[in-house]
Amino acid sequence: MSSVVTISDTEFPNEVLSADQPVLVYFWASWCGPCRLMSPVMDWAANQYGDRLKVVKMEIDPNPESVAQCKVEGVPALRLFKDGQLVESIEGAMSKQKVEEFLGAGLN
């Protein structure tokens, strides 16, 4: 069973850009209502795709470098990286089904 790992700007290059498997980065904020709805979906994604995907989350306010690098304009936001490159990007609250479609497109 995989779990969502919380990272910061200093860990971003190693945990995301140098990862040996695809990485889903979940950007969120403590003041964001829709982000609270997304949290269980991220736990589900980590469990469902843990064998082929790492799921990390970053709070936007204390991590401005990664937010700027990933061009996050609103939260919740998802960024999918493969081999250190951004391959898929989406913003806004979404259902488990929508996350599944997003990951399906990016992982295949």
Gaussian input, Z-matrix of N, CA and C with variables (Angstrom, degrees):
# hf/3-21g

backbone

0 1
 N
 C     1     B1
 C     2     B2     1     A1
 N     3     B3     2     A2     1     D1
 C     4     B4     3     A3     2     D2
 C     5     B5     4     A4     3     D3
 N     6     B6     5     A5     4     D4
 C     7     B7     6     A6     5     D5
 C     8     B8     7     A7     6     D6
 N     9     B9     8     A8     7     D7
 C    10    B10     9     A9     8     D8
 C    11    B11    10    A10     9     D9
 N    12    B12    11    A11    10    D10
 C    13    B13    12    A12    11    D11
 C    14    B14    13    A13    12    D12
 N    15    B15    14    A14    13    D13
 C    16    B16    15    A15    14    D14
 C    17    B17    16    A16    15    D15
 N    18    B18    17    A17    16    D16
 C    19    B19    18    A18    17    D17
 C    20    B20    19    A19    18    D18
 N    21    B21    20    A20    19    D19
 C    22    B22    21    A21    20    D20
 C    23    B23    22    A22    21    D21
 N    24    B24    23    A23    22    D22
 C    25    B25    24    A24    23    D23
 C    26    B26    25    A25    24    D24
 N    27    B27    26    A26    25    D25
 C    28    B28    27    A27    26    D26
 C    29    B29    28    A28    27    D27
 N    30    B30    29    A29    28    D28
 C    31    B31    30    A30    29    D29
 C    32    B32    31    A31    30    D30
 N    33    B33    32    A32    31    D31
 C    34    B34    33    A33    32    D32
 C    35    B35    34    A34    33    D33
 N    36    B36    35    A35    34    D34
 C    37    B37    36    A36    35    D35
 C    38    B38    37    A37    36    D36
 N    39    B39    38    A38    37    D37
 C    40    B40    39    A39    38    D38
 C    41    B41    40    A40    39    D39
 N    42    B42    41    A41    40    D40
 C    43    B43    42    A42    41    D41
 C    44    B44    43    A43    42    D42
 N    45    B45    44    A44    43    D43
 C    46    B46    45    A45    44    D44
 C    47    B47    46    A46    45    D45
 N    48    B48    47    A47    46    D46
 C    49    B49    48    A48    47    D47
 C    50    B50    49    A49    48    D48
 N    51    B51    50    A50    49    D49
 C    52    B52    51    A51    50    D50
 C    53    B53    52    A52    51    D51
 N    54    B54    53    A53    52    D52
 C    55    B55    54    A54    53    D53
 C    56    B56    55    A55    54    D54
 N    57    B57    56    A56    55    D55
 C    58    B58    57    A57    56    D56
 C    59    B59    58    A58    57    D57
 N    60    B60    59    A59    58    D58
 C    61    B61    60    A60    59    D59
 C    62    B62    61    A61    60    D60
 N    63    B63    62    A62    61    D61
 C    64    B64    63    A63    62    D62
 C    65    B65    64    A64    63    D63
 N    66    B66    65    A65    64    D64
 C    67    B67    66    A66    65    D65
 C    68    B68    67    A67    66    D66
 N    69    B69    68    A68    67    D67
 C    70    B70    69    A69    68    D68
 C    71    B71    70    A70    69    D69
 N    72    B72    71    A71    70    D70
 C    73    B73    72    A72    71    D71
 C    74    B74    73    A73    72    D72
 N    75    B75    74    A74    73    D73
 C    76    B76    75    A75    74    D74
 C    77    B77    76    A76    75    D75
 N    78    B78    77    A77    76    D76
 C    79    B79    78    A78    77    D77
 C    80    B80    79    A79    78    D78
 N    81    B81    80    A80    79    D79
 C    82    B82    81    A81    80    D80
 C    83    B83    82    A82    81    D81
 N    84    B84    83    A83    82    D82
 C    85    B85    84    A84    83    D83
 C    86    B86    85    A85    84    D84
 N    87    B87    86    A86    85    D85
 C    88    B88    87    A87    86    D86
 C    89    B89    88    A88    87    D87
 N    90    B90    89    A89    88    D88
 C    91    B91    90    A90    89    D89
 C    92    B92    91    A91    90    D90
 N    93    B93    92    A92    91    D91
 C    94    B94    93    A93    92    D92
 C    95    B95    94    A94    93    D93
 N    96    B96    95    A95    94    D94
 C    97    B97    96    A96    95    D95
 C    98    B98    97    A97    96    D96
 N    99    B99    98    A98    97    D97
 C   100   B100    99    A99    98    D98
 C   101   B101   100   A100    99    D99
 N   102   B102   101   A101   100   D100
 C   103   B103   102   A102   101   D101
 C   104   B104   103   A103   102   D102
 N   105   B105   104   A104   103   D103
 C   106   B106   105   A105   104   D104
 C   107   B107   106   A106   105   D105
 N   108   B108   107   A107   106   D106
 C   109   B109   108   A108   107   D107
 C   110   B110   109   A109   108   D108
 N   111   B111   110   A110   109   D109
 C   112   B112   111   A111   110   D110
 C   113   B113   112   A112   111   D111
 N   114   B114   113   A113   112   D112
 C   115   B115   114   A114   113   D113
 C   116   B116   115   A115   114   D114
 N   117   B117   116   A116   115   D115
 C   118   B118   117   A117   116   D116
 C   119   B119   118   A118   117   D117
 N   120   B120   119   A119   118   D118
 C   121   B121   120   A120   119   D119
 C   122   B122   121   A121   120   D120
 N   123   B123   122   A122   121   D121
 C   124   B124   123   A123   122   D122
 C   125   B125   124   A124   123   D123
 N   126   B126   125   A125   124   D124
 C   127   B127   126   A126   125   D125
 C   128   B128   127   A127   126   D126
 N   129   B129   128   A128   127   D127
 C   130   B130   129   A129   128   D128
 C   131   B131   130   A130   129   D129
 N   132   B132   131   A131   130   D130
 C   133   B133   132   A132   131   D131
 C   134   B134   133   A133   132   D132
 N   135   B135   134   A134   133   D133
 C   136   B136   135   A135   134   D134
 C   137   B137   136   A136   135   D135
 N   138   B138   137   A137   136   D136
 C   139   B139   138   A138   137   D137
 C   140   B140   139   A139   138   D138
 N   141   B141   140   A140   139   D139
 C   142   B142   141   A141   140   D140
 C   143   B143   142   A142   141   D141
 N   144   B144   143   A143   142   D142
 C   145   B145   144   A144   143   D143
 C   146   B146   145   A145   144   D144
 N   147   B147   146   A146   145   D145
 C   148   B148   147   A147   146   D146
 C   149   B149   148   A148   147   D147
 N   150   B150   149   A149   148   D148
 C   151   B151   150   A150   149   D149
 C   152   B152   151   A151   150   D150
 N   153   B153   152   A152   151   D151
 C   154   B154   153   A153   152   D152
 C   155   B155   154   A154   153   D153
 N   156   B156   155   A155   154   D154
 C   157   B157   156   A156   155   D155
 C   158   B158   157   A157   156   D156
 N   159   B159   158   A158   157   D157
 C   160   B160   159   A159   158   D158
 C   161   B161   160   A160   159   D159
 N   162   B162   161   A161   160   D160
 C   163   B163   162   A162   161   D161
 C   164   B164   163   A163   162   D162
 N   165   B165   164   A164   163   D163
 C   166   B166   165   A165   164   D164
 C   167   B167   166   A166   165   D165
 N   168   B168   167   A167   166   D166
 C   169   B169   168   A168   167   D167
 C   170   B170   169   A169   168   D168
 N   171   B171   170   A170   169   D169
 C   172   B172   171   A171   170   D170
 C   173   B173   172   A172   171   D171
 N   174   B174   173   A173   172   D172
 C   175   B175   174   A174   173   D173
 C   176   B176   175   A175   174   D174
 N   177   B177   176   A176   175   D175
 C   178   B178   177   A177   176   D176
 C   179   B179   178   A178   177   D177
 N   180   B180   179   A179   178   D178
 C   181   B181   180   A180   179   D179
 C   182   B182   181   A181   180   D180
 N   183   B183   182   A182   181   D181
 C   184   B184   183   A183   182   D182
 C   185   B185   184   A184   183   D183
 N   186   B186   185   A185   184   D184
 C   187   B187   186   A186   185   D185
 C   188   B188   187   A187   186   D186
 N   189   B189   188   A188   187   D187
 C   190   B190   189   A189   188   D188
 C   191   B191   190   A190   189   D189
 N   192   B192   191   A191   190   D190
 C   193   B193   192   A192   191   D191
 C   194   B194   193   A193   192   D192
 N   195   B195   194   A194   193   D193
 C   196   B196   195   A195   194   D194
 C   197   B197   196   A196   195   D195
 N   198   B198   197   A197   196   D196
 C   199   B199   198   A198   197   D197
 C   200   B200   199   A199   198   D198
 N   201   B201   200   A200   199   D199
 C   202   B202   201   A201   200   D200
 C   203   B203   202   A202   201   D201
 N   204   B204   203   A203   202   D202
 C   205   B205   204   A204   203   D203
 C   206   B206   205   A205   204   D204
 N   207   B207   206   A206   205   D205
 C   208   B208   207   A207   206   D206
 C   209   B209   208   A208   207   D207
 N   210   B210   209   A209   208   D208
 C   211   B211   210   A210   209   D209
 C   212   B212   211   A211   210   D210
 N   213   B213   212   A212   211   D211
 C   214   B214   213   A213   212   D212
 C   215   B215   214   A214   213   D213
 N   216   B216   215   A215   214   D214
 C   217   B217   216   A216   215   D215
 C   218   B218   217   A217   216   D216
 N   219   B219   218   A218   217   D217
 C   220   B220   219   A219   218   D218
 C   221   B221   220   A220   219   D219
 N   222   B222   221   A221   220   D220
 C   223   B223   222   A222   221   D221
 C   224   B224   223   A223   222   D222
 N   225   B225   224   A224   223   D223
 C   226   B226   225   A225   224   D224
 C   227   B227   226   A226   225   D225
 N   228   B228   227   A227   226   D226
 C   229   B229   228   A228   227   D227
 C   230   B230   229   A229   228   D228
 N   231   B231   230   A230   229   D229
 C   232   B232   231   A231   230   D230
 C   233   B233   232   A232   231   D231
 N   234   B234   233   A233   232   D232
 C   235   B235   234   A234   233   D233
 C   236   B236   235   A235   234   D234
 N   237   B237   236   A236   235   D235
 C   238   B238   237   A237   236   D236
 C   239   B239   238   A238   237   D237
 N   240   B240   239   A239   238   D238
 C   241   B241   240   A240   239   D239
 C   242   B242   241   A241   240   D240
 N   243   B243   242   A242   241   D241
 C   244   B244   243   A243   242   D242
 C   245   B245   244   A244   243   D243
 N   246   B246   245   A245   244   D244
 C   247   B247   246   A246   245   D245
 C   248   B248   247   A247   246   D246
 N   249   B249   248   A248   247   D247
 C   250   B250   249   A249   248   D248
 C   251   B251   250   A250   249   D249
 N   252   B252   251   A251   250   D250
 C   253   B253   252   A252   251   D251
 C   254   B254   253   A253   252   D252
 N   255   B255   254   A254   253   D253
 C   256   B256   255   A255   254   D254
 C   257   B257   256   A256   255   D255
 N   258   B258   257   A257   256   D256
 C   259   B259   258   A258   257   D257
 C   260   B260   259   A259   258   D258
 N   261   B261   260   A260   259   D259
 C   262   B262   261   A261   260   D260
 C   263   B263   262   A262   261   D261
 N   264   B264   263   A263   262   D262
 C   265   B265   264   A264   263   D263
 C   266   B266   265   A265   264   D264
 N   267   B267   266   A266   265   D265
 C   268   B268   267   A267   266   D266
 C   269   B269   268   A268   267   D267
 N   270   B270   269   A269   268   D268
 C   271   B271   270   A270   269   D269
 C   272   B272   271   A271   270   D270
 N   273   B273   272   A272   271   D271
 C   274   B274   273   A273   272   D272
 C   275   B275   274   A274   273   D273
 N   276   B276   275   A275   274   D274
 C   277   B277   276   A276   275   D275
 C   278   B278   277   A277   276   D276
 N   279   B279   278   A278   277   D277
 C   280   B280   279   A279   278   D278
 C   281   B281   280   A280   279   D279
 N   282   B282   281   A281   280   D280
 C   283   B283   282   A282   281   D281
 C   284   B284   283   A283   282   D282
 N   285   B285   284   A284   283   D283
 C   286   B286   285   A285   284   D284
 C   287   B287   286   A286   285   D285
 N   288   B288   287   A287   286   D286
 C   289   B289   288   A288   287   D287
 C   290   B290   289   A289   288   D288
 N   291   B291   290   A290   289   D289
 C   292   B292   291   A291   290   D290
 C   293   B293   292   A292   291   D291
 N   294   B294   293   A293   292   D292
 C   295   B295   294   A294   293   D293
 C   296   B296   295   A295   294   D294
 N   297   B297   296   A296   295   D295
 C   298   B298   297   A297   296   D296
 C   299   B299   298   A298   297   D297
 N   300   B300   299   A299   298   D298
 C   301   B301   300   A300   299   D299
 C   302   B302   301   A301   300   D300
 N   303   B303   302   A302   301   D301
 C   304   B304   303   A303   302   D302
 C   305   B305   304   A304   303   D303
 N   306   B306   305   A305   304   D304
 C   307   B307   306   A306   305   D305
 C   308   B308   307   A307   306   D306
 N   309   B309   308   A308   307   D307
 C   310   B310   309   A309   308   D308
 C   311   B311   310   A310   309   D309
 N   312   B312   311   A311   310   D310
 C   313   B313   312   A312   311   D311
 C   314   B314   313   A313   312   D312
 N   315   B315   314   A314   313   D313
 C   316   B316   315   A315   314   D314
 C   317   B317   316   A316   315   D315
 N   318   B318   317   A317   316   D316
 C   319   B319   318   A318   317   D317
 C   320   B320   319   A319   318   D318
 N   321   B321   320   A320   319   D319
 C   322   B322   321   A321   320   D320
 C   323   B323   322   A322   321   D321

   B1=1.4502
   B2=1.5272
   B3=1.3069
   B4=1.4571
   B5=1.5221
   B6=1.3099
   B7=1.4547
   B8=1.5184
   B9=1.3124
   B10=1.4521
   B11=1.5283
   B12=1.3218
   B13=1.4562
   B14=1.5259
   B15=1.3270
   B16=1.4612
   B17=1.5231
   B18=1.3385
   B19=1.4610
   B20=1.5300
   B21=1.3377
   B22=1.4660
   B23=1.5320
   B24=1.3380
   B25=1.4663
   B26=1.5275
   B27=1.3347
   B28=1.4711
   B29=1.5319
   B30=1.3211
   B31=1.4696
   B32=1.5254
   B33=1.3236
   B34=1.4653
   B35=1.5318
   B36=1.3460
   B37=1.4752
   B38=1.5298
   B39=1.3204
   B40=1.4605
   B41=1.5320
   B42=1.3266
   B43=1.4679
   B44=1.5322
   B45=1.3326
   B46=1.4701
   B47=1.5263
   B48=1.3228
   B49=1.4654
   B50=1.5205
   B51=1.3327
   B52=1.4690
   B53=1.5232
   B54=1.3223
   B55=1.4686
   B56=1.5237
   B57=1.3365
   B58=1.4568
   B59=1.5253
   B60=1.3186
   B61=1.4657
   B62=1.5293
   B63=1.3371
   B64=1.4586
   B65=1.5361
   B66=1.3409
   B67=1.4614
   B68=1.5279
   B69=1.3262
   B70=1.4653
   B71=1.5242
   B72=1.3407
   B73=1.4629
   B74=1.5304
   B75=1.3176
   B76=1.4618
   B77=1.5186
   B78=1.3238
   B79=1.4620
   B80=1.5178
   B81=1.3236
   B82=1.4667
   B83=1.5323
   B84=1.3435
   B85=1.4654
   B86=1.5233
   B87=1.3262
   B88=1.4681
   B89=1.5282
   B90=1.3248
   B91=1.4645
   B92=1.5341
   B93=1.3221
   B94=1.4741
   B95=1.5326
   B96=1.3332
   B97=1.4721
   B98=1.5220
   B99=1.3457
   B100=1.4695
   B101=1.5316
   B102=1.3433
   B103=1.4755
   B104=1.5281
   B105=1.3376
   B106=1.4694
   B107=1.5271
   B108=1.3246
   B109=1.4660
   B110=1.5262
   B111=1.3239
   B112=1.4674
   B113=1.5299
   B114=1.3231
   B115=1.4592
   B116=1.5300
   B117=1.3491
   B118=1.4752
   B119=1.5295
   B120=1.3260
   B121=1.4705
   B122=1.5293
   B123=1.3315
   B124=1.4712
   B125=1.5327
   B126=1.3437
   B127=1.4724
   B128=1.5222
   B129=1.3273
   B130=1.4596
   B131=1.5377
   B132=1.3429
   B133=1.4737
   B134=1.5302
   B135=1.3320
   B136=1.4645
   B137=1.5241
   B138=1.3225
   B139=1.4649
   B140=1.5162
   B141=1.3200
   B142=1.4650
   B143=1.5315
   B144=1.3320
   B145=1.4653
   B146=1.5275
   B147=1.3265
   B148=1.4589
   B149=1.5152
   B150=1.3220
   B151=1.4601
   B152=1.5250
   B153=1.3338
   B154=1.4695
   B155=1.5190
   B156=1.3346
   B157=1.4578
   B158=1.5245
   B159=1.3306
   B160=1.4618
   B161=1.5229
   B162=1.3293
   B163=1.4568
   B164=1.5281
   B165=1.3381
   B166=1.4582
   B167=1.5213
   B168=1.3417
   B169=1.4595
   B170=1.5125
   B171=1.3270
   B172=1.4564
   B173=1.5203
   B174=1.3131
   B175=1.4608
   B176=1.5251
   B177=1.3355
   B178=1.4684
   B179=1.5261
   B180=1.3307
   B181=1.4618
   B182=1.5384
   B183=1.3460
   B184=1.4718
   B185=1.5328
   B186=1.3302
   B187=1.4726
   B188=1.5340
   B189=1.3390
   B190=1.4719
   B191=1.5365
   B192=1.3271
   B193=1.4700
   B194=1.5254
   B195=1.3327
   B196=1.4668
   B197=1.5233
   B198=1.3236
   B199=1.4709
   B200=1.5290
   B201=1.3328
   B202=1.4654
   B203=1.5239
   B204=1.3262
   B205=1.4682
   B206=1.5273
   B207=1.3343
   B208=1.4661
   B209=1.5279
   B210=1.3280
   B211=1.4693
   B212=1.5307
   B213=1.3352
   B214=1.4593
   B215=1.5261
   B216=1.3320
   B217=1.4601
   B218=1.5163
   B219=1.3249
   B220=1.4562
   B221=1.5114
   B222=1.3250
   B223=1.4586
   B224=1.5269
   B225=1.3210
   B226=1.4624
   B227=1.5286
   B228=1.3205
   B229=1.4556
   B230=1.5212
   B231=1.3256
   B232=1.4624
   B233=1.5215
   B234=1.3321
   B235=1.4599
   B236=1.5236
   B237=1.3273
   B238=1.4567
   B239=1.5230
   B240=1.3215
   B241=1.4629
   B242=1.5208
   B243=1.3400
   B244=1.4614
   B245=1.5166
   B246=1.3149
   B247=1.4658
   B248=1.5317
   B249=1.3335
   B250=1.4577
   B251=1.5161
   B252=1.3321
   B253=1.4621
   B254=1.5270
   B255=1.3208
   B256=1.4589
   B257=1.5217
   B258=1.3449
   B259=1.4673
   B260=1.5279
   B261=1.3205
   B262=1.4640
   B263=1.5192
   B264=1.3283
   B265=1.4580
   B266=1.5242
   B267=1.3335
   B268=1.4650
   B269=1.5282
   B270=1.3252
   B271=1.4640
   B272=1.5174
   B273=1.3345
   B274=1.4579
   B275=1.5133
   B276=1.3293
   B277=1.4643
   B278=1.5148
   B279=1.3193
   B280=1.4639
   B281=1.5162
   B282=1.3096
   B283=1.4659
   B284=1.5198
   B285=1.3190
   B286=1.4667
   B287=1.5308
   B288=1.3415
   B289=1.4676
   B290=1.5353
   B291=1.3226
   B292=1.4652
   B293=1.5415
   B294=1.3252
   B295=1.4672
   B296=1.5243
   B297=1.3277
   B298=1.4668
   B299=1.5333
   B300=1.3481
   B301=1.4658
   B302=1.5334
   B303=1.3340
   B304=1.4605
   B305=1.5336
   B306=1.3286
   B307=1.4682
   B308=1.5174
   B309=1.3268
   B310=1.4632
   B311=1.5158
   B312=1.3361
   B313=1.4698
   B314=1.5233
   B315=1.3272
   B316=1.4632
   B317=1.5196
   B318=1.3253
   B319=1.4643
   B320=1.5360
   B321=1.3103
   B322=1.4755
   B323=1.5176
   A1=109.10
   A2=116.20
   A3=121.37
   A4=109.70
   A5=115.34
   A6=118.94
   A7=109.55
   A8=115.29
   A9=122.03
   A10=107.78
   A11=116.85
   A12=122.71
   A13=108.88
   A14=116.63
   A15=121.30
   A16=109.29
   A17=116.54
   A18=120.89
   A19=110.53
   A20=115.32
   A21=121.65
   A22=109.39
   A23=115.55
   A24=120.43
   A25=112.40
   A26=116.90
   A27=119.77
   A28=111.82
   A29=116.85
   A30=120.52
   A31=113.23
   A32=117.39
   A33=121.81
   A34=113.94
   A35=119.27
   A36=118.09
   A37=112.78
   A38=117.21
   A39=120.83
   A40=111.85
   A41=116.92
   A42=121.22
   A43=113.48
   A44=116.77
   A45=120.13
   A46=111.91
   A47=116.94
   A48=120.46
   A49=113.13
   A50=117.82
   A51=120.83
   A52=112.93
   A53=117.54
   A54=120.85
   A55=110.71
   A56=116.09
   A57=120.71
   A58=112.26
   A59=116.86
   A60=121.46
   A61=107.41
   A62=117.90
   A63=119.44
   A64=110.93
   A65=115.42
   A66=121.07
   A67=109.24
   A68=115.17
   A69=121.30
   A70=106.80
   A71=116.33
   A72=121.14
   A73=107.41
   A74=114.94
   A75=122.71
   A76=107.95
   A77=116.32
   A78=122.02
   A79=108.77
   A80=116.06
   A81=120.82
   A82=109.72
   A83=115.12
   A84=121.37
   A85=108.55
   A86=115.64
   A87=120.39
   A88=111.98
   A89=117.09
   A90=121.77
   A91=112.58
   A92=117.61
   A93=122.93
   A94=110.93
   A95=116.02
   A96=120.89
   A97=113.53
   A98=118.03
   A99=119.23
   A100=113.40
   A101=117.19
   A102=120.03
   A103=110.44
   A104=116.36
   A105=119.42
   A106=110.74
   A107=116.67
   A108=120.47
   A109=111.39
   A110=116.26
   A111=120.83
   A112=113.44
   A113=116.87
   A114=120.13
   A115=113.42
   A116=119.15
   A117=118.52
   A118=112.60
   A119=117.49
   A120=120.94
   A121=109.75
   A122=116.62
   A123=119.91
   A124=110.56
   A125=116.76
   A126=120.03
   A127=110.10
   A128=116.37
   A129=121.43
   A130=110.30
   A131=116.36
   A132=120.21
   A133=110.96
   A134=116.59
   A135=120.27
   A136=110.44
   A137=116.97
   A138=120.70
   A139=111.62
   A140=116.60
   A141=122.32
   A142=112.09
   A143=116.42
   A144=121.33
   A145=113.05
   A146=116.99
   A147=121.76
   A148=115.13
   A149=118.14
   A150=121.08
   A151=112.58
   A152=117.51
   A153=119.26
   A154=114.25
   A155=115.98
   A156=120.04
   A157=109.74
   A158=115.93
   A159=120.40
   A160=106.88
   A161=116.85
   A162=121.73
   A163=108.48
   A164=115.67
   A165=121.01
   A166=108.99
   A167=115.49
   A168=118.09
   A169=109.83
   A170=114.21
   A171=121.59
   A172=109.05
   A173=115.15
   A174=119.37
   A175=106.90
   A176=116.99
   A177=119.15
   A178=114.01
   A179=118.67
   A180=120.42
   A181=113.94
   A182=120.01
   A183=119.01
   A184=114.12
   A185=118.50
   A186=120.90
   A187=112.33
   A188=117.86
   A189=120.55
   A190=114.31
   A191=117.97
   A192=119.82
   A193=111.41
   A194=116.67
   A195=120.45
   A196=110.72
   A197=116.63
   A198=121.01
   A199=109.50
   A200=116.78
   A201=121.08
   A202=111.23
   A203=116.58
   A204=121.10
   A205=111.09
   A206=116.41
   A207=120.77
   A208=112.77
   A209=116.11
   A210=122.00
   A211=112.65
   A212=115.54
   A213=120.84
   A214=108.22
   A215=116.38
   A216=121.03
   A217=112.46
   A218=116.85
   A219=121.49
   A220=109.83
   A221=115.98
   A222=120.18
   A223=109.51
   A224=117.51
   A225=127.07
   A226=111.69
   A227=115.52
   A228=121.52
   A229=109.43
   A230=115.71
   A231=121.71
   A232=108.86
   A233=115.00
   A234=121.70
   A235=107.26
   A236=115.79
   A237=120.58
   A238=109.24
   A239=115.62
   A240=122.44
   A241=109.81
   A242=115.04
   A243=122.51
   A244=107.00
   A245=117.32
   A246=122.00
   A247=111.41
   A248=116.61
   A249=121.24
   A250=115.29
   A251=116.74
   A252=121.19
   A253=110.54
   A254=116.67
   A255=121.82
   A256=108.28
   A257=117.39
   A258=120.19
   A259=113.50
   A260=117.72
   A261=121.45
   A262=109.04
   A263=115.70
   A264=120.63
   A265=109.27
   A266=116.37
   A267=120.38
   A268=108.22
   A269=116.00
   A270=120.61
   A271=109.73
   A272=115.15
   A273=121.90
   A274=111.49
   A275=115.25
   A276=120.12
   A277=109.14
   A278=116.15
   A279=119.36
   A280=110.62
   A281=114.41
   A282=121.13
   A283=110.13
   A284=114.65
   A285=120.82
   A286=109.68
   A287=116.56
   A288=121.12
   A289=111.00
   A290=116.91
   A291=121.27
   A292=110.17
   A293=117.17
   A294=120.86
   A295=109.67
   A296=115.81
   A297=120.86
   A298=110.56
   A299=117.27
   A300=121.44
   A301=110.50
   A302=116.14
   A303=121.86
   A304=110.56
   A305=116.13
   A306=119.76
   A307=111.55
   A308=116.97
   A309=120.27
   A310=111.66
   A311=115.88
   A312=120.68
   A313=110.80
   A314=116.62
   A315=120.21
   A316=114.83
   A317=117.37
   A318=120.02
   A319=112.75
   A320=116.93
   A321=119.56
   A322=111.43
   D1=120.00
   D2=179.42
   D3=-91.20
   D4=155.97
   D5=177.62
   D6=-129.49
   D7=162.81
   D8=178.73
   D9=-76.73
   D10=130.17
   D11=-178.56
   D12=-103.17
   D13=130.94
   D14=176.61
   D15=-86.27
   D16=127.85
   D17=179.28
   D18=-126.95
   D19=169.74
   D20=179.29
   D21=-126.31
   D22=177.22
   D23=178.86
   D24=-51.97
   D25=-41.14
   D26=-176.31
   D27=-68.37
   D28=-27.38
   D29=-179.49
   D30=-90.22
   D31=-15.30
   D32=-174.98
   D33=-53.63
   D34=-50.51
   D35=-178.33
   D36=-57.91
   D37=-44.18
   D38=-177.24
   D39=-74.26
   D40=-46.78
   D41=-174.73
   D42=-74.18
   D43=-29.52
   D44=-174.79
   D45=-111.27
   D46=-58.21
   D47=-172.82
   D48=-71.58
   D49=-29.29
   D50=-179.42
   D51=-103.46
   D52=8.76
   D53=-177.46
   D54=-65.93
   D55=147.37
   D56=-179.79
   D57=-91.82
   D58=10.33
   D59=174.83
   D60=-145.50
   D61=164.91
   D62=178.01
   D63=-58.90
   D64=148.61
   D65=-178.63
   D66=-128.89
   D67=128.35
   D68=173.29
   D69=-98.36
   D70=119.71
   D71=178.81
   D72=-103.68
   D73=123.40
   D74=179.46
   D75=-106.33
   D76=113.20
   D77=177.66
   D78=-94.60
   D79=132.99
   D80=-175.94
   D81=-146.39
   D82=172.99
   D83=176.55
   D84=-143.15
   D85=145.97
   D86=-177.91
   D87=-64.66
   D88=-27.25
   D89=-178.03
   D90=-89.48
   D91=3.06
   D92=-173.66
   D93=-97.06
   D94=110.49
   D95=178.45
   D96=-58.55
   D97=-51.41
   D98=179.41
   D99=-58.87
   D100=-27.21
   D101=178.42
   D102=-64.06
   D103=-36.01
   D104=178.54
   D105=-64.17
   D106=-33.03
   D107=177.42
   D108=-70.75
   D109=-29.78
   D110=-177.26
   D111=-79.76
   D112=-22.09
   D113=-175.18
   D114=-55.72
   D115=-48.65
   D116=177.81
   D117=-63.69
   D118=-30.36
   D119=178.67
   D120=-68.02
   D121=-37.02
   D122=177.77
   D123=-67.88
   D124=-38.57
   D125=175.34
   D126=-61.68
   D127=-42.43
   D128=178.03
   D129=-61.26
   D130=-44.93
   D131=-179.21
   D132=-61.92
   D133=-40.62
   D134=179.17
   D135=-62.97
   D136=-39.61
   D137=178.69
   D138=-72.74
   D139=-43.53
   D140=-175.16
   D141=-69.14
   D142=-40.70
   D143=-172.79
   D144=-111.65
   D145=9.30
   D146=-174.11
   D147=-54.47
   D148=-26.05
   D149=-179.54
   D150=-74.89
   D151=-18.84
   D152=-177.57
   D153=-135.84
   D154=11.70
   D155=-175.78
   D156=-154.33
   D157=138.13
   D158=172.76
   D159=-101.53
   D160=134.66
   D161=178.52
   D162=-112.59
   D163=122.53
   D164=177.64
   D165=-124.75
   D166=154.56
   D167=175.96
   D168=-127.43
   D169=147.36
   D170=-179.66
   D171=-133.41
   D172=127.93
   D173=173.42
   D174=-78.15
   D175=131.67
   D176=-170.82
   D177=-70.65
   D178=-39.61
   D179=-172.85
   D180=-60.87
   D181=-45.06
   D182=179.50
   D183=-84.01
   D184=0.67
   D185=-174.66
   D186=-128.89
   D187=60.27
   D188=-174.34
   D189=-65.85
   D190=-28.21
   D191=-178.74
   D192=-64.64
   D193=-49.14
   D194=-179.32
   D195=-67.76
   D196=-36.61
   D197=178.04
   D198=-60.05
   D199=-45.50
   D200=178.98
   D201=-67.35
   D202=-43.96
   D203=-178.56
   D204=-61.28
   D205=-37.56
   D206=-178.50
   D207=-92.43
   D208=4.07
   D209=177.94
   D210=53.66
   D211=45.56
   D212=178.52
   D213=-77.88
   D214=121.31
   D215=-179.36
   D216=-108.11
   D217=-19.22
   D218=179.32
   D219=-153.87
   D220=158.73
   D221=178.41
   D222=-123.03
   D223=152.25
   D224=-1.92
   D225=-69.07
   D226=152.33
   D227=178.63
   D228=-138.00
   D229=142.85
   D230=177.25
   D231=-119.92
   D232=137.15
   D233=174.57
   D234=-131.60
   D235=128.73
   D236=179.39
   D237=-108.41
   D238=123.24
   D239=-179.52
   D240=-111.72
   D241=139.18
   D242=174.00
   D243=-133.16
   D244=127.74
   D245=179.88
   D246=53.03
   D247=38.91
   D248=177.43
   D249=78.29
   D250=1.81
   D251=-178.05
   D252=-111.98
   D253=141.60
   D254=175.40
   D255=-73.47
   D256=121.95
   D257=-178.40
   D258=-113.60
   D259=-25.83
   D260=178.93
   D261=-143.37
   D262=148.62
   D263=-176.63
   D264=-150.07
   D265=135.85
   D266=178.66
   D267=-154.69
   D268=150.29
   D269=178.66
   D270=-131.97
   D271=152.35
   D272=179.01
   D273=105.67
   D274=157.55
   D275=178.28
   D276=-66.78
   D277=143.19
   D278=-179.82
   D279=-146.78
   D280=157.25
   D281=179.68
   D282=-75.16
   D283=166.85
   D284=176.18
   D285=-57.80
   D286=-40.00
   D287=179.93
   D288=-62.16
   D289=-41.45
   D290=179.98
   D291=-66.64
   D292=-39.71
   D293=177.12
   D294=-64.25
   D295=-40.01
   D296=178.21
   D297=-60.80
   D298=-43.72
   D299=178.20
   D300=-64.31
   D301=-42.83
   D302=179.38
   D303=-59.98
   D304=-47.23
   D305=-179.72
   D306=-70.30
   D307=-36.73
   D308=178.16
   D309=-59.49
   D310=-42.55
   D311=-179.90
   D312=-66.79
   D313=-39.66
   D314=-175.73
   D315=-82.01
   D316=-28.23
   D317=-176.03
   D318=-87.25
   D319=-21.02
   D320=-176.64
   D321=-92.29

